[in-house]
Amino acid sequence: MIENLDCPNCAAKLERALNALPGVETAAVDFVGKTVTIAAAEDGFDAVMKTVIAETARVEPDARIHMEEEDPRDHHGHGAGKAAVLWRAIGAVALVALALLIAGTAGTALFIAAYLLAGYDILLAAGRNICRGRIFDENFLMSVASLGAMLMGECAEGVAVLALYQVGEWFQDRAVDKSRASIASLMDIRPDHANRLRDGRIEAVAPQDVAVDEMIVIRPGEKVPLDGLVTEGVSSLNTVALTGEALPRDVRPGDSVLSGSVNLSGMLTVRVTAAYGESTVAKILRLVETSGQSKARTEKFITRFARIYTPLVCLAALLLAVLPPLFGGQWMEWIRRALTFLVISCPCALVISVPLTFFSGIGGASRKGILIKGANYMETLARLDAVVFDKTGTLTRGEFSVTKIAPSMGSEEHLLELAALAESGSNHPIARSVLAAYGSGVDHDRVSRVEETAGQGLMVQADGRRIHAGNARLMASIGLQLPETQEAGTIVHVAEEGVYQGYLVIADRIKPTAAQAMTELKKAGVSRLVMLTGDRKAAAEEIGARLGLTDVRAELLPGDKVSHLESLLGGGAVAFVGDGINDAPVLRRADVGIAMGGVGSDAAIEAADVVLMDDDPAKLPRAIRIARRTMMIARQNIAFALGVKLAVMLLGALGIANMWIAVFADVGVAMLAILNAMRAMK
């Protein structure tokens, strides 16, 4: 965390300075999120951090870095200092009013006193930055504009420029701080305490102080502080902060509970299964808080634009001050117009509002159970042209059941027993459905050898016999040619000692919201909806037809999914939606990887760029709508800020707008842009 960083330009300059340090692989300074993220080699990291802290003190003497282990809610910035600035501005205005009533040297002295009272810190900061070779910042611009006005005899205007700038900065900082607080409260599912049960006594402790396998008590109305398993009690949990799902979830002994959810009714005793740092709430907060590291192209453009915008406006001001007088214009008049240019040349409205818009959008999405890892992924979501889906667990429930047993010889019971023996050591949903249909438990001592062929099936040695269970490719590999079957579902063929015994049909159910989600995606302008699956073509095409998919590619090996996805890349942006566990290579290869059902899944949170915290496909079109609304607001802020600044520049060049109007316009644009950015949170 970083405190006392006053402007986004300062953040950008600090980021460039930190990235230039030896030993720093990457450094990201997030002005809106008030974070500094450093990537460096593990050995020597402490030395690198000392260098980072020293460089921060050199570049931004008032800034202070503290480690993320400290609770950010304990840091309240420097509100007292900001309030003092406001009172100084008010005092300066009072001195100007008095100076206007007193002529001569005393009046001039009062003007100078008012000037120094209003902006001595701005003058000092400008001087320090010039000594460091950093000329074009807002302190320099305000110093030159106000000093120019004072030297021209426009003392009241010179003081007013600094006083109004200070008041504007105070209001702007208040608006940004309130925005941060609003977003933080929206995302803050951090528990305050845990009720540890030890030796029959309950004591309130910090969640970080509870160890794995210790017992905690969760009373009605309290947040679940740590992940665990219920050992006593029955209750309902509100998981809306995690998944966006308003319907409470009932829990009883043996059920898992996730930190961040709220206990609604009964008292629960829970055995902790993960330390606080590895809990669901900690992982979610870590993900959202570091989302500012991944900047959108729009943000990067604004940062680059701000670096050249101010020098260009300063050059324009210089030309405006010099060229017209060379052709007969009055020097004093054109210098006054040039000073107006300097006042309006601060790019703060742009460099604050655009990152704040993305931060607000990410915060609002997280409240709806959609975790977006960075602004760049939100930008990609907003321009999706194609969405590629895995089938099982994504479009379908992943709850398989045996719908048909078709022996080619012998009885159904014998065929089902062979399949159960083959699948007895697997945790795959298809294996579980076979074992559920078999009913009685399988004696694992009967199985002496297991060989799995990826994307095909299994061979086991059971009771001294070789049993193969899998798809047609597995049967072909042992020399069996099978007749075509038109069954709608997954076919598990079974062979014993190389002799074909028949097949089982296993069907999955489409999720209730899947069809509506596909309809909404088409309405949102997604032109290609593709499903990649290892399932049989007939079963896959039936699901594709029912959902209205534009393309279905079936009977794929795990490695085939990457190549098929790559064939879709190169046009518009492509997203891949999977379960985040078996699809990591495809998730990483897509323009944006989306993992569904990410609550409690380390693999999903690690592999994906966007995590839908439950398994509802309807969240995908909602995520796209949030991303597009966020992008629209960011573009509105850019157009509004640039439009107003260009208009004031034109009016200033024509002699219509003075420095007062320029300061009001600069502050007003920033305030309105910040307020507009907050709409992305809703």
Summary of the structure (lengths in Angstrom):
residues: 682
radius of gyration: 32.4
end to end distance: 25.7
largest distance: 117.6
contacts: 2384
relative contact order: 0.10
helix: 52%
strand: 19%
